[in-house]
């Protein structure tokens, strides 16, 4: 898997000021939601100035909207963007990857780095369709990137060097944190952090509904639940507490929390979570195999 074997689990935190390893322009192919989020984060974090970020999209109107909103450069199509940048972020839907690669492939050289955030597509998929020697890094960001608190895992293709990994790491760290992992972990990463915000949102919905059921106004229940989730996450991240430590610190023998946790265990919460993550992992593995990318 390239040089990433020696650098698994290295992490960088947002925000940071960057001294880019390859100080050239970035092309963001696809100005959908995540493409816009990352393009904006690149500028906001200082990873690149706005005039070094080129954006494209199938919709000319969308390109103008995103470029105008953040002061970015509106490229005249994907080939134009690739000709003006050395780091190429592919942020299109998995089903559109083939067409994009066919279009930009002839313009890629040994000086380019391609970073893809398309779910379920391995690095060798790109390497088989692009010029020999093209450096590819696969990444899986998540929705929290839109508030600068994203979690992205990255892995290197065969031709990606340490320098390429540092560039991709900086790119994704502009919207949160970046973690290097082996490519064999990426389907599980998709199931855990890629889909993770939906799991937490569903649990928050259930907590809010429970608050309403017990007599709280919905707005009050919502404020209580959301801030409790934020604070608990901060205890584990900034306080360096493991989840079990937080649980034990809150749970008094025979108290309200102990009774609530018993009810959750009786409801097979752990089993439901395990099954959900396994189902998502299996789905990620099947996407390319079934031709749905």
N, C-alpha and C positions, 0 to 999 in steps of 0.2 A: 504493500500500500504506500510505497514511497517513504519519504523521510519521517512521516508522522509517527512511526513506531516509537521513536525516542521521545515523543513530546505529548503523549496522551495525558489528558486531564489538566493541561495548562489552561489558565483562565485569565481573562482580562476584564476589568470592571468599567462600567459607565458611571459618570463621564470621565473623559481623559483628554489630554491634549496630545496630538500625534506628531511624530516625525516620520512620515511614511517612508517605507523601505524603497518602494518604487514610486517616485514622486511624479506621477503622470495622471492624466484625466481618467475618469470612470464613466463607462457607458452603462446605463440602466435600461435593459431591454424589457419593456413592459411597464407601463405606468399605472397598473392596477393598484389595489389597496396597499399590498406589501411593497411593491416597487416604489410607490410614492413615499411610504414611511421610511424606507431605507435611504432613498435619495435625500429626503429632508434631514434625516439623521446624520448623513455624511457631512452636510453643510453645518448643521447646528453644533456638532461635536468638534468641528475644526479639522476633521479628517481630510477634507478637500474644500477649497473655496468653491462658491457656486459656479463660477465660470469654467470650472474643470469637471463639471458633471453634466453629461449629455443624456437626455431622456428620449425614449421612443415609445410608440404605441400604435396599434392598428387604427386607432382613432386620432386623426390630426387635431381635432378639437380637444381631446383629452391631453395630448402632448402640450398644447399651448396653455391649457389650464394649469397643469402641474409646473411647467417651466416658469410661467408667470407668477405663480404663487410663491415660489422659493428663489426666483432669480436664476434658474438653471438654464442650460442651453437646450433648445429644442432641435434635435437632430432631424435631418431629412431622411428618415428611415433607418433601419437597422444597420445596413452596410455603411452608411455615412457615420453612424455612431462608432462602429468598430474601427473605422479608419482614423478616428480622432482620439481614440482612447487605447490604453494598454490593459486596463482591468475592465472586464466585461461581466456585469452581473445579469444573469438571465433570470427574470422574474415573471415568466409567463406560466400559464396553466400547463400541467403535464401533457395534455393532449395536443398542445401547440408546439411542443419542443421540436419535433421532426422538421416542421416547416422553418422554424427559426434557425436551426443548425444548417439546413440546406442553404439558407440565405446568407448567413454570416460566415460559414465555413471557409469559402475562398478568400475572405479578407483576413483570416487569422494567421498569425505568424508565430515564430518561436518567442517573440517578445511579449505575446499576449498571455494573460491569465483569465480563464473563464471560471466564474463562480456561479453555481446554479443553486437555486432554492426550490426547485421543483420536487415535490414529494415523491419518494419511491423510485427515483431514477438513479441507478448507480453510475459511478464515474466511468466505467468501461463502456457504457452506452454512448457517452459523448466521445470517448477516445476512438471508438470504432467508426464514428461518423465525421470526425474532424481531422485536419491535417496531422500527420505523424509528428509526435513530439509536443502537441498542444498540452499545456498545463491546465489541469482541471481540479477544482476544489468543490466538493459537494457540501451544501449547508442546509440546516433545518432551523430557521428562526421560528418565533411564535408571535401571537397577536399582541403580547405585552410590549413589543417593540414600539408600538405607537405612543407609549408614554415613557420611552427610554428605559424600560425595565425588562426588555426581552431576554430570552435565553436561547442562544443558538449553539448548536453543535456543528463542528466542521470536520471533514476528513479529506485526506489528500488522494488524488489519483496517482497513477504510476509516474507521471512526469512532473508532478508538483514538488518543488524544493522547499526547504525551510523558509526561504525568502518569500515564496508564493504563499505559504501558510501564514506568515506574519502579515502579509497584505490582506488576505481574506479575514484574518482575525481582527485586524484593525477596522476593516469595512463593517463587519457584523457587530463589533464592539461599539460602533457609533450609535447603536440603538439598544444597548443593553450589555450583556455578557456573552463571551464566546468561549467555548470549551472544545478542545481537540479530542476526538475519539477515533477508534478504529472504524472503518466503514461497516464492518459486520454488526456494529451497534446501531446503525442509523435507523433501521426499521423500528427498533424499540424506542429510540429517541423520538421518532415521529409520534409514537403512541403515548409517550410520557410527557414531553414538553411541548411538542407540536400541537397535540390535541388537549393537553393539560388544562389550558384556560377554560375550556368548555366544561371539564369535570368540576373545577372549582366554582364556575358560574352556576352549574346545576345544583351543587350542594348549597350555595348561597341562596338560590331560589327556594330550596326546601326549608332552609333555616328561616327565611323571611316569612314563608307561609306558616311555619310553626309559630312564629311570633304573633302573627295575625290571629291564629287559632287560639292562642292563649290570652288574647285581649289587647295586644299592642296595635296602635295605628300603623299602617303599612310604612309610612315614611320613617317612623321611629325604629321599627324593626329593621328596615333597610340600612339606616345609619349604624345601628348597633352591629349588625352582621358584617357589613363591609369593613368598618374600622377594626372590628375584632380580627378579621382575616388579615388585614394589613399589618396590624400590630403583632399578631402571632407569627407571620412570615418574617417580620423584622427581628423578632426574638431568635428565630432559627438561623437567619442569615447574619445579622449584625452581632447578636449575642452569642453566636456559635453554639447554640443549644440544639441537640438532636431532638427530633420529634418526640421520642419516648421521654426525654427529660422534661419537655414542656408539659406533656400529658401527666407525668407523675407530679410535677410541681403544682398543677391545678387540681388534682384529684385527692380529696381527703377521704379517709376510710369511712364508708357508710354515708357519704355526703351526696349532694345533688348530682355532682359530676359523675361520681361512681355509678349512680343509678342510671344516668343517661347513657354512659358508655356501655353498661350492661345491656341496655335496650338495643343499642346499635350493634353490638356483637350478636345478640339474639336475632337481629334482623339480617345477619350475614353481610354486614357492610364490607368487611375485608374481602370476602369471597366475591362480592359484586365488583369491587375495584379490580381485583386480580383478573376476573373474567373480562372486564371491560378493556383493560390494557392489553390482554392477550388477543382479544378480538381485533383491536386496532392494529397491533403488530402484525397479525396474520393478514389483515387487509393490505397493509403497506407492502408486505412481501409479495402479495398476489398481483399488485397493480401492473408491474411490467410483465410478469409471467402471463397474465391474461390479455396482454395487448392494450391495456387501458392507460398505462403509464400514469 
